Amino acid sequence: MPVTISGDRLIRYEDAAVHYCVPQHIRYIEDLAFSGADNLVSLEIPDGVEHIGNYAFRMCYALEEIKLPAEVRSAGAGLFQHCWKLKSVKLPEGMLMIGGEMFESCHALQTLVLPDSLRKIDRSAFSGCRSLREIIISPDKLKLLPPAARYTAAITYMERHAEADPECDHDSTVIDEFVGDRQGNLLDLAINRRSAEAVRYMLRRGLIEPDALAGYLEKSAERNRVEITALMLEYGHNNDNREDLFDEDPFR
């Protein structure tokens, strides 16, 4: 049989379909249940599924779309390992842990939305996610992320709040404290991402000085020199809080 089910447990899926809907009565998806289902493009998991086992979707090379139900509280290690075409995942509120290798080698993964309920994230969770550009997570949870992912999450926050009121609130204060003496590394990342929004955020909140951008003219790649110069000129080398700051995208 292409799908093996025992009671409320989905044990093994071996169909060649490109789309599959998990039956409504299923509560548990077992270890390796969909592993190697390399034709599967999209998967619908019903509300009511509470646990997904280790490596359940490993090597689903064609999988592009999946939504985890709100009831899922635990998911095993390597859940999406080698899902090469998966682009975006939102983990449900209530999930407590991201296990080891959960997104390892998800080469196309660009956006990850993480819940406030998380208490632990394994350091190998995002290994090989070379396209991961957005990690949306509460600033209070930054410390749970592996070091490189913390920078991605901080830049993501800055990009999404570039136009926010510069008055302090709790989240922006946490980001400010994270930036600390890391401003050089974060500015490097923002420039490499061609993110005018992140640079704008740092300038508006006084996390970097406009003149500090000048130093990047000497050490940056030629392709970035025009962009950096535009940033410096647009900001006018002074913190005058002009309303027209970055009206034009200097990375365009």
N, C-alpha and C positions, 0 to 999 in steps of 0.2 A: 504493500500500500504506500502511496506517496506521502501520506501524513500519518504518523503514529500517535495516537491519543489514548491515555488511560485515565478515566474519570475526569478530573479537572486539571490534568497535567498534559501539556503538549510535549511529547518526548522527542520526536524527530520529524523533520520536514525534508522530503526528498523529491518534491515536485519540480517541474521545469517551468512553472508559470512565472510571468513577470510581475504579477500582483497577487497578493494573498491577504485575506481577512482572517485573523485568528478567531475561532468560534467564541461566542459570547460567554459560554460557561467556563472557559479556561481561567484558572487562577495562577498557575505556575507554568513557566516556560523553562524546560530543563537545560542543563549544561549541553552546549554544542548543538542545540535543537535545530538551528538554521545554518550551522556552519557549512560553508562550501556551496550554498545555494547561489551559484554565480549567475543565474538568470534573473534573480529577484531584483526588481527595480524599486518597488514600493511595498510597504507592509503596514497594515492597519491592526493595531492591538487594542482590544476593547477595554473600556473601563471595567475594573474588577480584577485585572491581572495584578498580583501583589509582588511577585518575585520573578526575576529573570536570571537564569543561571550563568555560570562561567562560559565565556567564549560563545555565547548563544548565537551571535550574528557574525562570528569570525569568518573572514574570507567571503563575505557577500560582496563580491567585487563590483557588481552593478548597482548596488543599493544606493538610491539617491534621497529617499524620503522615508522618514519614520517619525512617529509621534508616540512618546511613552505616556501611558495613562497616569492620571493623578494619583492612583492608589499605589503605584510602585514605590516601595520604600527601600528596596535593596536590589542591587544588580551586581553580577559577578565580575571577576577580572576579565580583561580582554574582550569586553562586550562587543565593541565595534572594530576590533583589530583587523587591519587590512581591508576595511570598507573604503576602497579607493575613491569612489565617486560621491560619497556622502558629503554634503555641503554645509548643512546647518542642523543643529540639534538643540532642543530645549528640554532640559531635564526637569521633572516635576517637583513642585514644592512638596517637601516631606522626605525627599531622598536625603540620606544621612552621609553617604560615602561614595566617592568615585574611586573604584578599585584600580589596581595596577594594570597598565597597558590598555585601559578602557578604550582609548581612541588612537592607539599606536598605529602609525603609518596610514592614518586617514588623510591622504595626500591632498584631497580637494576640500577638506573641512575649512570653512572660512569663518563661521559664526557659531559661538557656543554661548547659550544662556544657562546660567547656573543658579540654583535656588538658594534662598537665605538659610534654609534648613541644614545645609551641608556642615559637617563637623570634621571631615577628613578628606583629603585629596592625595592620592598616591603620587609620588614624585615622577613615576614613569607614565602617568596617565595620558600625556599629550606628546609622547616621544614620536618624532617623525611627522608631526603635523605641520608641514612646511608652508601651508597656505593660510594657517590660522591667523586671522587679522583682527577679529573681534572676540573678546571674552567679556560678557556682560555679567557682572557679579557685584554684590554690595561691597563697597570699600572696606567694611569691617571684616570681610572674608579674604582680603588680599593675602594675608599671611598664610592661608591654607594652600595657596597655589605654589607650584614649583617656581624657582627664581625667574626664569625667562618669561613664564606666563604672567607673572606679576606685572612686568613691564607692559606686556600687551594689554592687560586689563586696565592698568592705569591710563595708558594712551587712549583706550576705548572710552573710558569715563570722560577724559578731557574732550575728546571729539564730540561726544553726545551732550556736553555741557558748555561748549565754547561760547554760547550766547547767554548763558545763565547770569543772573545778577551776581556780581563779584563779592557781594556780602557773604561773610562766612556762614556756613551751616555745618552740620556734623560731618556729612559725607565729604564735602570739599576740604574740611580741616584734616580729615584722615588722609586724603590724597596729598595735601600739602606736606604732611608729616612724612609720608612715604617718599615724596620727591627728595626732601632733605638734601643730602650731598650727592644724590643720584641725578641731578638735573642735567649734567653733561651726557650721561648715557641715554636719558629720556629724550633730550633734544636730538641726539644722534638718530634715535629710532623715529622720532617725528619727521625729521628731514628725509630719512630714507624712505619713509612711507608717503612722502610728499603730502603731509598732513598740516595744512594751514590751520585747521581747527585746533589741533593740539598745541601748536606754537602760540596761537592766539590765546588759548586758555592760560598757558604758562606766563605769557606777557601780562595779561589782564590781572592775574593774581599776584604778580610780582615775584614769581618763582624763578625767572631769569631776567637779566637786564638786557635791554635792546643792544647795547654795545657788545654783549657776549656773543651775539651772532656773527660779529665781524671775524672772530677767530676761526669760524668754520670756513671762511673763504680760502684759508691757507691749507686746510687739511681735507676738505671735501672733494669728492669727485667733480670733474668738470661739469657734468650734467646737472649738478645741484647749485652751481655758483650763481647762475642767473636767478634761481628761485630764492636763494638766501639773500642776495642783494635786494631783490624786490621786497622781501620781508623787512629788511633794515630801512629801506626808503619809505615803505608804507607806514612804518611805526614812527619814523622821523627821529630816531635816536634819542627820544625822550619820552618819559612816562606822563604824557599829557592827557591820557584817557579820552582821546578823540572818539567821537561817535562813529566816524567813518573808517575806523580801524578795520582793515581787511574787508572792506566792501567788495573789493575785487579779489578773487582767489589768485594768489601769487604763484600757485603751482599749476595753473591752467596751461 
